[in-house]
Amino acid sequence: VFDKSSSSEAGDKVGCAALSWNPSSDLGQVGEVMAVIGYSGFLKIARRTGKKWELPWSAKAHPGGGKDVSWAPNLCRPYEVIATCGCEKQVAVWKLSLDREENALSIWTRLDAAVEPIWRVSWNATGTALAVAPESGLVSL
């Protein structure tokens, strides 16, 4: 998914910062799915069908580079929710429709969550609360 030798958009020459598996993936319908954030700031959704991985969706998430990604557990939504953070002191929350090819990945909201760079994002077990940890280590929900 992130191949330093690749020159295509599918690869990320800078490298992978973090990944998060879809915790509620229906293996029979969409296969294994994960979100990957690169040091270049691109959020990419990788999906495995059979023995092959593909990158059907990607978007520029953080201009200064990505640091973390967290896929929210999905108990009943008709779409997926993914949070990312990067160097620009914001958290981006993304909406993803796995059953669509066009415009499936879109920014839902950007949160100015701190006055310092954010290093980690993590959803609770039900996908209803997001924890954000900035450089100071003071976690907020």
C-alpha positions as CSV (number, residue, x, y, z in Angstrom):
1,V,0.0,0.0,0.0
2,F,2.8,2.4,0.9
3,D,5.7,1.5,-1.3
4,K,8.8,3.7,-1.2
5,S,9.9,2.5,-4.6
6,S,6.5,3.3,-6.2
7,S,6.1,6.4,-8.4
8,S,2.3,6.0,-8.7
9,E,-0.3,7.7,-6.6
10,A,-1.0,4.3,-5.0
11,G,2.5,4.4,-3.4
12,D,3.7,6.9,-0.8
13,K,7.4,7.5,-1.2
14,V,7.6,9.2,2.3
15,G,6.2,6.2,4.2
16,C,3.3,5.0,6.3
17,A,2.6,6.9,9.6
18,A,-0.3,4.7,10.9
19,L,-3.0,2.3,9.9
20,S,-6.4,1.2,11.3
21,W,-8.4,-1.8,10.4
22,N,-12.1,-1.5,9.9
23,P,-13.3,-3.2,13.1
24,S,-16.8,-3.9,11.7
25,S,-15.8,-5.1,8.2
26,D,-18.2,-7.7,6.7
27,L,-15.7,-10.1,5.2
28,G,-18.3,-11.6,2.9
29,Q,-19.3,-8.4,1.3
30,V,-16.4,-6.0,1.0
31,G,-13.4,-8.0,2.2
32,E,-10.8,-6.8,4.6
33,V,-10.5,-3.0,4.7
34,M,-8.0,-0.6,6.4
35,A,-7.3,3.1,6.5
36,V,-3.7,4.2,6.1
37,I,-2.3,7.7,6.7
38,G,1.1,8.6,5.2
39,Y,3.8,11.1,6.2
40,S,2.8,12.8,3.0
41,G,-0.6,13.6,4.4
42,F,-2.7,11.3,2.2
43,L,-5.4,9.1,3.7
44,K,-5.8,5.9,1.7
45,I,-8.4,3.2,2.0
46,A,-7.0,-0.2,1.2
47,R,-9.3,-3.1,0.4
48,R,-8.4,-6.8,-0.1
49,T,-10.3,-8.8,-2.5
50,G,-9.0,-12.3,-2.8
51,K,-5.2,-12.2,-2.5
52,K,-4.9,-8.7,-3.9
53,W,-4.9,-5.3,-2.2
54,E,-6.3,-2.3,-4.0
55,L,-6.6,1.4,-3.2
56,P,-10.1,2.4,-4.3
57,W,-10.3,5.7,-2.3
58,S,-7.8,8.3,-1.2
59,A,-7.7,12.0,-0.3
60,K,-5.2,14.6,0.9
61,A,-5.9,14.7,4.6
62,H,-3.2,16.8,6.2
63,P,-0.9,19.2,4.2
64,G,1.8,19.0,6.9
65,G,1.8,15.2,7.0
66,G,-0.3,12.6,8.8
67,K,0.3,11.2,12.2
68,D,-2.5,8.9,13.2
69,V,-5.7,7.3,11.9
70,S,-8.6,5.6,13.7
71,W,-11.5,3.8,12.2
72,A,-14.7,4.0,14.3
73,P,-16.6,0.9,15.2
74,N,-19.9,0.8,13.2
75,L,-22.9,-0.5,15.1
76,C,-25.7,0.7,12.8
77,R,-24.6,3.5,10.5
78,P,-25.0,3.1,6.7
79,Y,-21.5,4.6,6.3
80,E,-18.1,4.4,8.0
81,V,-16.4,7.1,10.1
82,I,-12.6,7.6,10.2
83,A,-10.6,10.2,12.2
84,T,-7.1,11.4,11.2
85,C,-4.7,13.9,12.7
86,G,-1.6,15.6,11.4
87,C,0.9,18.4,12.0
88,E,-1.6,21.3,11.5
89,K,-3.3,21.1,14.9
90,Q,-6.6,19.7,13.5
91,V,-8.5,16.5,13.6
92,A,-10.3,15.5,10.4
93,V,-13.3,13.3,10.5
94,W,-14.1,11.4,7.3
95,K,-17.3,9.7,6.0
96,L,-16.8,6.6,3.8
97,S,-19.5,4.7,1.9
98,L,-18.0,1.3,1.1
99,D,-20.8,0.4,-1.3
100,R,-20.0,3.4,-3.6
101,E,-17.1,3.9,-6.0
102,E,-17.6,7.6,-6.8
103,N,-17.3,10.2,-4.1
104,A,-17.3,7.5,-1.4
105,L,-14.7,9.2,0.8
106,S,-15.4,12.8,1.9
107,I,-14.4,15.1,4.7
108,W,-17.2,15.3,7.3
109,T,-15.7,17.9,9.5
110,R,-12.4,19.4,10.7
111,L,-12.0,20.1,14.4
112,D,-9.6,22.6,15.8
113,A,-8.8,20.4,18.7
114,A,-5.7,21.9,20.2
115,V,-3.1,24.7,20.2
116,E,-0.4,22.3,19.6
117,P,0.2,19.4,17.2
118,I,-2.0,16.3,17.7
119,W,-0.3,12.9,17.9
120,R,-3.1,10.4,18.5
121,V,-6.8,9.8,17.8
122,S,-8.9,6.9,19.0
123,W,-12.6,6.0,19.0
124,N,-14.3,4.4,22.0
125,A,-15.8,0.8,21.6
126,T,-19.1,2.1,20.2
127,G,-17.7,4.7,17.8
128,T,-19.5,7.5,19.6
129,A,-16.7,9.4,21.3
130,L,-13.3,10.4,19.9
131,A,-10.2,10.8,22.2
132,V,-7.6,13.3,20.9
133,A,-4.1,13.5,22.4
134,P,-1.9,16.5,21.6
135,E,1.8,16.9,22.1
136,S,1.3,17.9,25.8
137,G,-0.4,14.5,26.5
138,L,-3.6,16.1,27.8
139,V,-6.3,13.9,26.3
140,S,-9.6,15.4,25.4
141,L,-12.9,13.8,24.3
